[in-house]
Amino acid sequence: MLHLFGGPIGAPEALKVLEQGGKVLDVGCGPGSWIKQVANLYPKCKAFATDFAPTYSPVQVGDAAKVEFQVGDVLKSLPYNDGSFDFVQMRFFTGALKAHEWVPAVKEVYRVVKPGGWVQLIEPDGELRCRNGESADITDWNTRGMRGSLLKRGGDPLAGTRLDKFMAEAGFDSSTIRVDIASVPVDAKAGPLGALMEHDYLALVQTLAPILGPSWGITADEMVNWGKRIVHKCSEHQAFHNFVCAVARKSEKQST
């Protein structure tokens, strides 16, 4: 995902600030792959990362990246003062947030970015699409699988298609909101990116299976096997996922 949108930073306007030592935050950082890359690309920037659990993997010896990690929950209060960062990223929260939690989460990101600073949100759009004919299995997966399971839990599997709306409601300057879409094959035969996406998709199904399986009265193992069958169908029908990157700037006149 780091290379889908021409690099880790989707707002070229923010690059100069990072090159000169600006502060950047990764919300929901996981092991920290994105923030480490940013810290290596812009060694003068001050890099921070947060997640609701201590998921961040310590920097390896010899890695130039220096990242300060703190546990924090975007739905409660991130452990940072108002207007602390020049650039903030939040990505892959579709499986974590309920539908009604999106705007409060983006408002919390809005709080910690500086006036004039930028925010980047990246999410899948929630639907597998086919280039080579229709697939009843993939249609069923779209309806009942990941998407249907998220709906049963009160989530919004199509949140990626509404990122600009969430940003506007959170207070960002609407004239600065930009949306970019990248299509990624879920098929190892389609090349390195397709192989990576296939691997990541199966890993995601395996991670979420204990939560999503019970939604349909099946075990986690049955959910994983269902996902594997779908990935096989993805190759047969040249299926792909769209990912959405939305960036927005906080008005310089707004202080919180």
N, C-alpha and C positions, 0 to 999 in steps of 0.2 A: 504493500500500500504506500510505501514511502516514495515510489517513483511514478505513481499514477498521474499526478497533477504537476509534473515538471519539477519535482523536488518537495522537500518537507514543508516549505512555507508557501502558502497559496496567495499571499498578499505581497507582491514585489515592493510595495511602498514601505513595508516594515523591514526590509533587508538592511538598509543603511543604518537604522537604529541598532539592529543586532550586531552588525559589523563594528559599531562604535562602542559596544558594551552594554546594550539594553538588556532588560530582564524578560525572560521567557518562562512560561509555566505550562506543564503538561498535566492536564486534569484527567484522571483515569489512566495513569501512565502504564499500568501493567508492569512488565519487566523493564520498561524504559527504553525500548528500541528507538522510538522517535526522538525523545529528548536527548539521548546520547548522540544521535546523528547530528542534531542541531548544534549541540555543544562542540562537537568536533569540527563542523563546518564553519562555525563562528566562535572561535576560541576566546574572543573578548567578551562575549555575552555572559550574563549571569543566569545559569540554568537551574530551574526548580521543577520538582515533580511531586504529584500527590495522588493517592488512591485510598479507597476506604479500608484497605487491608495492606499490610507490608509486603506488597508484591514486587517491589522494585529490586532488581538484581544489582548488587554492588558492582561498581566499575572494576574491570579486570586490570591487573598490573600492566602498565604500558599503554593503557587507553588514555587519550588526552582529555576525554570528557570528564568534567567535574560537575556533578549534579547534586543539589541539596534536596533530599526527599523528606516529606512529612506525611503522616497518615491524615487524611481529611475526607469529609463526606460533602459532596456538592449539594446535597439536599438539606444539609444542616447549616454548617458554616465552614467554609474553607479556612485554614489556619493562616490567613494573610489579611493585611489591612486593606481598606478601600484604596483603589487606584494604585496597586503595587506593580503592575506588569505592563510592558510595552506590547507583548504578544502572548496570547493564551490559546492553547489548543485543547479541545475536548472531542474525543472520537470513540465510536463503537459503544454507545450507550443504549442502543435499541433493545438489547436483551436485558438491560438492567433497570430501565426506568418504566414506570407506569405512564399511561397516556397523559394524565393530569400533572405529572411531575416535570414534563419537559420545559415548560416556560419558567417555573421556579428555578430549575437547574441552570438554564441559560441566564436568568437574572443574577444568579450568584456569580457566574463567570463575568457578567457585565460589571458587577460590583468591584471585582479585583483588578480589572484592566484599567489602565490609566486613561484619562481623557485624551483623545487622539490616538489611542492604542487600538490594536486589531485583535479580533477573535476568529478562530478557524474551527468549524465543526465538520466532521467527516462521518458519514453513515452509509450503509447499504440502503437501497431503495425498497428492499423487502420482497422482491419477486424474481424467480428464475425465469428467464426467457429463452426461447429456442430459435435458432437460425435454420435448422433443418427439420421442418415439419413440426406438427404438434405432438405432444406426449401426454396421454391421459395420466400417467404416473406423476409427471412433473406438475401437471395441473392440480392433481390431488395433493401433492406435497405443498404447493403454494397455498392451497385452501386449508389443509389440516395440519401439515407438518410444522415447520418453524413458525410460519405466520399464524396459523390457527392456534397453536399452543400459546404464543405470545398474547393473542387476543383473549384467550381464556383466562390468562393471568392479569388482564387489565392493561397490557402493554399496547404499543402502537407500532406494529411491524412496518408501517409505511412512514415512520417518522422522518426518514431520510428525504422524503419528498416535501417535507414541510419545514425544513430548517430555516429557510428565509422568513417564514411566518413566525416561528419561535423567536428569531432574532429581533424582528420588528416589534413584537409584543414585549420583549424584554427591555426595549428602550434604545436599541441601536439606530443610528442614522440610516433611514431606509434608502437614501440615495447612494449609500456606500455598499449596500449588500450585493454580493455577486455570487452566482451559483455556477459550478462547473460539474459536468457529469463524465465519468469514465467507465467504459464497458470492459469487463474482465471475464474471459472464458473460464468455465469450471471444467477443465479438461486438460490432462497432462499431455495429450497429443498435440495441443495447440501451442506448445512452446514452454519456456521457463516460467512465464507469468501464469499460464494456465495450470502448470504442474504445482506451483506454489499455492494457487487459489484452491485447487483440488485438495491438497494436503491441509490447508487451513480450514476448509469447509468441513472436512471430516473431523478435524480436531475440535471445531466448534460444536458439531453435533455431539461428539463424545462428551464434551464438557457440560453441555446443557441437557443431555439425555436424562439424568436423574431428576431434573426439574420438569422437563417437557413430557417425558414418557407417561407419567401418571395422569396428565391431562386427558390422555386417550385410553387410559386403563391398560397400558402396556408397560413392560419392564424397561429399565434403562438399556439393557442389552438388545431388546427388540427394537427400541428407538434407534440405536446405533446401526443395527442391521438394515433397518428401513432407510436410513441415511446413506448407507453404502450402496444400496440398490439404486437410489436416486442419482448418486454420483456416476454410476455406470450408465444410467440413462442420459446424463448430461453429456457424456462423450458421444453417445450415439446420435443425439439431437443437436450437438454443438451449442449447448446451453451456456448462458452467460449471466452475470450479475452486473447491475449498474451500481456504481458508488457515487455519492454526491459530496462535493466539497463546497461549503458555503463560508464566505468570509465577510466580515462587517467591521466597520470602524466606529468607535465610540466618539461622539461629538466632543470637541475640545471645550465646549461650553458646559458640559455636564460633569459634575464632580463625583457623583455616586451612581 
